[in-house]
């Protein structure tokens, strides 16, 4: 039997259920929310709830720790340049196995067990994510040098037709962040970047980026400087000034990319807390940091 408190929560959610019905929501799923099994179940329950409530969820997942573990088992050391994994031909194959063969299939199976209609995808499926080589920026003696770090890519184009067909038929696309080059080669791509590109290309109502902190801080060293809402321009300013630390930079950039491409709103939320996806979408106060084009 529902308690009064639970009834009030449902009533509060009513206008959001009405307004967001039929709207596309992209969820970037990664961080510690993927490592804890109990939290993973709650995140996936939220995603299935979105579909049952009439929204059109799209999931883009990461998998850095799994890639590192599989590379270690193969006797390969992980090296990073400018925050990006150096990825030779053997390493990109291992990364693809981790992302597509293990993480993606596991998430799809879990979503389907919970009552969703999930379909696993990667960049090679119908040319979903066309990519080109990314050259890393390395600063030396005050100069910027572009360094080839292997099969690491940037998104060139998203095949939204494939995604729209799946969404129109009530499926949840679950996307591994691998891209395909002009000659069929695989590129490992930062999952935040892929999520931002997909949210923009789909003109999504929302992009939700799950992370391991409450949201964005004006000073990443001071939790008291938490920001609940900030503009596109302010987000860029915080990056330039160095107020946002390394791991958060690609997440903020993903929000900027999504908004530039046509997404309505973006949110950076703590994926470790219970049901933050639902709290962000269906409550008056929301959680995390909202990044918008204009305040």
PyMOL commands that set and color helices and strands:
alter all, ss='L'
color gray80, all
select helices_A, chain A and resi 4-20+31-34+37-52+64-73+89-113+125-127+160-168+191-201+223-225+232-240+246-261+276-282
alter helices_A, ss='H'
color red, helices_A
select strands_A, chain A and resi 24-29+56-61+80-81+84-85+118-121+129-140+143-158+172-176+178-180+186-188+206-211+216-217+226-227+229-231+265-270+289-292
alter strands_A, ss='S'
color yellow, strands_A
deselect
rebuild
show_as cartoon
